[in-house]
């Protein structure tokens, strides 16, 4: 029997029992659809996180204080403005283009009857360039004069504008707000920032104002503390050397003698993205394996229905063998029928995943969801394997039937 004839007989048998065939493939449809949808969702989340981190700036290095890993050292020396100035010297750190320190305190922000509690970030003028995040047209940012005067001026994120004034597109420039009972004049509003880092829900003021007026941030050496240090490498190829220069200087400045005693951490965009990518990929695989249980259930359903089909068609099998059909012909007929069931279920599952990604993209516009070709190929291969694996036993059982016993079966 030719392959074409086997496919024709398989389709004819499935059409005869349409409802049973549809219910049998339901597990395959759900499994394939769920796996493809979850793979698409995982990739969408990974791409979204990557784009959010890339929006923070290019060649970015982030430095902050942290508890040492070593049990021999528990003291944490803060990063200070004196160290910021040292690392800004190209003779000490030639791989660094620029540095932007930040000092953050919690603040109660009031405008009229509205009050919100958000982080207040003391920054320098270079913050906007190093973070590639700028004020809206018509707005200003922190200037060197503001830094020198410890001025009480503020730049608001869009989320704070919405919370205080009721509309995200409201222009509050020139108005006054109170931060921890001190009056500040709004000089600017930032463009839409990164949701991942909570940029929109922040207020920025001169770093000297934050360190001296909103808090007493003076360190033991007389300099002022900083919460985070943003550094930009001169090029992507110089990120590693910039990290090494920062580590070397801070280790010497903080009297670090052994590994594990570091009271600071230096992270890069590439490192963070790689870590997050590994986590999202593992999560996607884990969820896909859980969804793949539906494929197992669908395969068992195919085996069950094929065994029923063999029992129902025992006399037909005996008759075909009596007129010359070989065991391999019977095997091929039932194997093809099982594979056709799986492929139909896989195709319907791909269609279901396509619809799910469209709906998901509409529901969450920030995620770019799509059914990729590799996911389709994987789904087709898996569904075909399910058909072969779970159809093998019923098909071999049909092929082993003896003609006389089959013809006598009632």
C-alpha positions as a printed Julia matrix, in Angstrom:
410×3 Matrix{Float64}:
   0.0     0.0    0.0
   1.36    3.4   -1.0
   1.72    6.32   1.4
  -0.92    8.27  -0.53
  -3.4     5.42  -0.11
  -2.58    5.16   3.61
  -3.21    8.89   4.09
  -6.47    8.67   2.15
  -7.68    5.8    4.32
  -6.6     7.61   7.5
  -8.45   10.8    6.58
 -11.52    8.77   5.55
 -11.54    7.02   8.92
 -11.19   10.29  10.81
 -13.98   11.96   8.82
 -16.25    9.05   9.6
 -15.72    9.67  13.34
 -15.34   13.46  13.3
 -16.43   14.16  16.87
 -14.25   11.43  18.32
 -11.26   12.62  16.29
 -11.81   16.23  17.42
 -12.0    15.28  21.09
  -8.93   13.07  20.7
  -6.81   15.91  19.31
  -7.96   18.38  21.98
  -5.03   17.56  24.28
  -2.56   18.06  21.41
  -4.21   21.37  20.46
  -4.04   22.72  24.01
  -0.49   21.45  24.57
   0.97   22.82  21.34
  -0.9    26.11  21.71
   0.24   26.54  25.32
   3.89   25.73  24.58
   4.12   28.14  21.63
   2.27   30.89  23.52
   4.54   30.55  26.57
   7.67   30.59  24.4
   6.39   33.75  22.7
   5.53   35.3   26.07
   8.97   34.48  27.5
  10.73   36.05  24.54
   8.46   39.08  24.7
   9.25   39.62  28.38
  12.98   39.15  27.77
  12.95   41.69  24.89
  10.92   44.14  26.98
  13.35   43.96  29.91
  16.31   44.31  27.54
  14.82   47.41  25.92
  14.09   48.94  29.35
  17.69   48.43  30.48
  19.08   49.74  27.2
  16.97   52.85  27.72
  18.93   53.55  30.91
  21.91   54.58  28.81
  24.75   53.08  26.79
  27.93   51.46  28.16
  26.5    52.05  31.63
  28.24   50.91  34.84
  26.46   51.13  38.19
  28.34   51.25  41.51
  26.77   51.11  44.97
  27.66   50.16  48.53
  26.96   46.61  49.73
  27.67   44.37  52.69
  31.02   42.5   52.39
  30.87   38.72  51.87
  33.78   38.13  54.23
  33.12   37.4   57.9
  36.35   39.23  58.8
  34.95   42.58  57.67
  31.48   43.89  58.45
  32.08   47.64  58.14
  30.72   49.38  55.03
  32.53   52.56  54.03
  30.18   54.68  51.91
  31.05   55.89  48.44
  31.66   59.63  48.68
  31.93   62.7   46.46
  35.69   62.67  47.02
  35.87   59.28  45.3
  33.55   60.53  42.56
  35.95   63.38  41.85
  38.91   61.01  41.82
  37.28   58.63  39.33
  36.38   61.61  37.13
  40.1    62.19  36.58
  41.06   60.63  33.19
  44.58   60.02  34.48
  43.18   57.67  37.13
  40.37   56.12  35.09
  41.08   56.67  31.38
  38.36   54.23  30.28
  35.58   56.29  31.88
  33.97   59.06  29.83
  31.85   60.61  32.58
  30.4    59.97  36.01
  27.09   60.97  37.58
  26.59   60.49  41.34
  23.15   60.22  42.9
  22.01   60.56  46.5
  18.48   59.38  47.29
  16.25   60.09  50.27
  12.56   59.42  50.82
  10.44   62.52  50.6
   6.88   63.62  51.24
   5.89   65.71  48.24
   2.95   68.11  48.59
   1.19   70.32  46.06
  -2.03   71.88  47.3
  -4.12   69.16  48.89
  -2.27   66.31  47.17
   0.58   64.46  48.86
   2.72   61.55  47.66
   5.68   59.72  49.19
   8.38   59.01  46.61
  12.13   58.82  46.33
  13.89   62.17  45.96
  17.11   61.84  43.97
  19.88   64.36  44.3
  21.66   64.46  40.94
  24.17   66.46  38.93
  23.76   68.02  35.46
  25.54   65.06  33.86
  22.8    62.67  35.0
  20.65   63.35  31.94
  23.45   62.58  29.48
  24.72   59.45  31.19
  21.19   58.06  31.54
  20.03   59.3   28.11
  16.94   60.7   29.81
  16.06   64.32  29.18
  13.45   66.91  30.19
  10.49   67.67  27.96
  10.75   70.61  25.53
  10.33   73.83  27.45
  11.61   72.28  30.68
  14.98   72.73  32.35
  17.24   70.4   34.31
  19.59   70.76  37.26
  22.45   73.16  36.45
  25.9    73.7   37.93
  24.62   76.96  39.42
  21.89   74.99  41.22
  24.59   72.65  42.58
  26.8    75.48  43.8
  23.88   77.35  45.43
  22.28   74.23  46.95
  19.16   75.55  45.25
  15.67   74.41  46.12
  14.56   73.49  42.62
  12.99   70.25  41.44
  12.45   68.25  38.26
   9.5    65.85  38.33
   8.89   62.48  36.73
   5.63   62.07  34.82
   4.14   59.75  37.42
   4.61   62.36  40.14
   3.05   65.03  37.9
  -0.01   62.84  37.43
  -0.28   62.08  41.15
   0.06   65.7   42.24
  -1.79   67.55  39.48
  -4.21   64.94  38.14
  -2.96   64.7   34.54
   0.25   63.3   33.1
   0.43   66.05  30.46
  -0.03   68.92  32.96
   2.72   71.56  32.87
   3.68   72.53  36.46
   6.88   74.41  35.57
   7.19   77.51  37.72
   4.89   76.2   40.44
   5.96   75.42  44.01
   5.86   72.11  45.85
   6.94   71.14  49.34
   9.45   68.36  49.94
   9.69   67.35  53.58
   8.22   70.75  54.56
  10.73   72.72  52.44
   9.52   74.78  49.5
  10.92   73.93  46.04
  10.27   75.49  42.64
   9.56   73.14  39.73
  11.93   73.9   36.84
  11.21   70.89  34.62
   9.36   67.7   33.84
  11.15   64.64  32.45
  10.05   62.7   29.39
   8.65   59.18  29.83
  11.25   57.14  31.7
  11.96   53.48  32.3
   9.18   51.67  34.14
  11.64   48.99  35.2
  13.68   51.39  37.33
  10.71   53.5   38.47
  11.99   56.64  36.79
   8.53   58.18  36.39
   7.87   58.07  40.13
  10.81   60.18  41.23
  11.68   63.78  41.98
  15.14   65.12  41.14
  16.86   67.99  42.94
  20.49   69.21  43.1
  22.64   66.6   44.8
  24.09   69.18  47.21
  20.57   70.12  48.3
  19.69   66.49  48.98
  22.91   65.88  50.9
  22.72   68.97  53.1
  19.17   70.32  53.23
  17.08   67.11  53.14
  19.6    64.96  54.97
  22.94   65.13  56.72
  24.97   62.96  54.38
  28.44   63.96  55.54
  30.84   61.02  55.85
  33.65   60.6   58.38
  36.23   62.01  55.97
  34.21   65.24  55.66
  32.97   64.5   52.15
  29.35   63.76  51.3
  27.96   60.26  50.72
  26.37   59.11  47.46
  23.83   56.31  47.06
  24.6    55.26  43.49
  27.41   56.08  41.13
  26.66   55.92  37.39
  29.71   55.67  35.13
  29.82   55.57  31.33
  32.65   53.76  29.58
  34.18   55.45  26.54
  33.14   52.54  24.33
  31.61   49.09  24.6
  35.06   47.53  24.26
  36.3    49.53  27.25
  33.59   48.5   29.73
  35.7    45.74  31.28
  38.72   48.03  31.7
  36.49   50.73  33.22
  35.12   48.2   35.71
  38.66   47.15  36.56
  39.71   50.78  37.14
  36.74   51.37  39.46
  37.4    48.16  41.4
  41.1    48.96  41.76
  40.58   52.51  42.98
  37.71   51.77  45.41
  39.53   48.74  46.83
  42.52   50.92  47.6
  40.39   53.8   48.93
  38.41   51.46  51.21
  41.48   49.48  52.36
  40.31   46.21  50.83
  43.02   43.59  51.26
  41.32   40.32  50.32
  38.59   39.14  47.99
  35.2    39.12  49.68
  35.94   42.22  51.73
  34.64   44.59  49.05
  31.96   46.86  50.54
  30.73   47.9   47.11
  29.37   46.29  43.96
  30.05   47.13  40.34
  27.53   45.91  37.79
  27.14   46.52  34.06
  24.19   46.56  31.71
  25.51   43.54  29.85
  25.87   41.55  33.07
  22.38   42.42  34.27
  20.83   41.62  30.88
  22.67   38.29  30.71
  21.45   37.32  34.19
  17.88   38.35  33.48
  18.0    36.57  30.12
  19.07   33.33  31.8
  16.27   33.63  34.36
  13.56   34.33  31.76
  14.78   31.51  29.51
  14.78   29.02  32.38
  11.32   30.21  33.42
  10.07   29.85  29.86
  11.45   26.31  29.61
   9.93   25.39  32.98
   6.49   26.73  32.06
   6.7    25.08  28.64
   7.46   21.73  30.26
   4.4    22.15  32.47
   2.31   23.0   29.41
   3.86   20.0   27.65
   1.98   17.74  30.07
  -1.05   18.44  27.88
   0.87   16.86  25.0
   1.44   13.75  27.09
  -2.27   13.62  27.94
  -3.11   14.14  24.26
  -0.75   11.35  23.25
  -2.37    8.96  25.72
  -5.73    9.95  24.25
  -4.49    9.11  20.76
  -3.21    5.73  21.94
  -6.52    5.02  23.64
  -8.64    5.92  20.62
  -6.36    3.98  18.26
  -6.72    0.88  20.44
 -10.49    1.33  20.29
 -10.25    1.74  16.51
  -8.21   -1.48  16.21
 -10.83   -3.35  18.23
 -13.71   -1.92  16.17
 -12.03   -2.76  12.87
 -10.75   -6.22  13.74
 -12.9    -7.89  11.08
 -11.78   -5.29   8.51
  -8.15   -6.06   9.37
  -8.76   -9.79   9.04
 -10.48   -9.3    5.68
  -7.66   -7.17   4.33
  -5.07   -9.72   5.44
  -7.14  -12.52   3.88
  -7.0   -10.83   0.48
  -3.23  -10.28   0.63
  -2.45   -7.26   2.81
   0.83   -7.59   4.67
   1.42   -6.75   8.31
   3.46   -3.72   7.25
   0.45   -2.42   5.29
  -1.78   -2.62   8.36
   1.0    -1.07  10.48
   1.38    1.79   8.01
  -2.37    2.42   7.88
  -2.75    2.85  11.63
   0.56    4.7   12.07
  -0.43    7.21   9.39
  -3.84    7.64  11.01
  -2.18    8.39  14.36
   0.29   10.82  12.8
  -2.46   12.6   10.87
  -4.4    13.04  14.13
  -1.32   14.57  15.77
  -0.46   16.86  12.86
  -4.04   18.14  12.66
  -3.93   18.8   16.39
  -0.56   20.52  16.03
  -1.83   22.76  13.23
  -4.88   23.71  15.28
  -2.58   24.37  18.26
  -0.43   26.71  16.15
  -3.56   28.59  15.09
  -4.66   28.8   18.73
  -1.23   30.18  19.74
  -1.37   32.74  16.92
  -4.74   34.0   18.16
  -3.46   34.03  21.76
  -0.4    36.14  20.82
  -2.59   38.64  18.97
  -4.92   38.96  21.97
  -1.94   39.17  24.34
  -0.31   41.88  22.23
  -3.51   43.94  22.34
  -3.9    43.41  26.1
  -0.24   44.25  26.87
   1.02   46.6   24.13
   4.52   46.83  25.66
   5.17   43.16  24.91
   5.98   42.23  21.32
   4.4    38.78  20.98
   4.63   36.72  17.8
   4.63   33.1   16.66
   8.16   32.47  15.4
   9.14   29.9   12.79
  11.35   27.91  15.17
   8.4    27.55  17.57
   6.21   26.32  14.69
   8.85   23.81  13.6
   9.24   22.62  17.19
   5.48   22.21  17.58
   5.21   20.28  14.31
   8.1    18.01  15.26
   6.72   17.37  18.75
   3.2    16.65  17.54
   4.55   14.27  14.88
   6.67   12.5   17.5
   3.6    12.15  19.72
   1.73   10.55  16.82
   4.54    8.1   16.1
   5.28    7.25  19.75
   1.72    6.77  20.95
   0.49    5.23  17.71
   3.22    2.6   17.52
   1.67    0.13  19.98
  -1.9     0.15  18.57
  -0.52   -0.1   15.01
   1.78   -3.02  15.86
  -1.07   -4.74  17.68
  -3.23   -4.43  14.57
  -0.4    -5.7   12.36
   0.07   -8.82  14.52
  -3.57   -9.93  14.3
  -3.96  -13.34  12.63
  -6.47  -13.32   9.75
  -8.53  -16.32  10.96
  -8.91  -14.91  14.49
  -9.75  -11.47  13.1
 -12.43  -12.81  10.76
 -14.02  -14.81  13.58
 -14.07  -11.73  15.91
 -17.51  -10.43  16.89
